[in-house]
């Protein structure tokens, strides 16, 4: 190797290194900018679902329809529904085949079609000074209403027991006793069932 190549080669090397490192960051070429990745496109191998014809489509129910939809009863309840009114409170409401010594005998929510009577026994307290009148109705499975029996409740009594009865609960099915005020407000209701005669 001669002197010329010994001197020129390192100088060239220094010049090449110096020129390559002169810029802090190398500039990107147009090719690099054009090659930047775009958003991935997701594809499926499943065939697209065929849209339903317009006349077969059912509109989705609104939120109000779903919220206000009646709940499906899984099991029938024979518990009474009781309300208060102007100082009058119903403490007990039940059905029984008879009443003795001002108490129901063998309370039940199931009666045979041949039972002579169905009693609606009511225990109330009246904190108001004035007397109240309650109306008792027996409502059959077909919606037929019988009764309209008036029960008088004296004023200022902590406990008052009274009852009404019907001889006409013969039709099999689910019946209901309703206790209402004279102006029609529902204060209590209890269902009972009449079984078919055997």
FENLINJO-V117428 format. One line per field, one symbol per residue. phi: phi as a letter, one per 30 degrees, with the letter a starting at -180 (. if undefined). psi: psi as a letter, one per 40 degrees, with the letter a starting at -180 (. if undefined). burial: 1 if it has 24 or more other C-alpha atoms within 12 Angstrom, else 0. Layout:
BEGIN
phi: ???
psi: ???
burial: ???
END
This chain:
BEGIN
phi: .cddddcdddddddddddddcdcdbdddddddddcddcedcdbbdddddddddedddcddddddddddddddddbdccddcbbcahicbdcbbacadabbhibdcheacbbddcddbbcccbcbbbdddddbbcccbccddcidcbjidccccddhcdabcaabbbccdcddkccbcbcbddcjddcaabdbccdddc
psi: hiddddddddddddddddddedhdhiiiidddddeiiihihhiieiiihhiiideehhiiiidddddehiihhdhhheiihiiihfehhhdihiiieihhffiihgiiehiidehdihihhhhiiheidiiihihhihhideehhibfhhhhhiifhdhhhiiiiieegdhiahihhhhiideehhdiihiihhiii.
burial: 000000000000000000000000000000000000000000000000000000000000000000000000000000010100100111111111111000110001111110100111111111000001111111110000011010111100000111111101111011111111100000111111110000
END
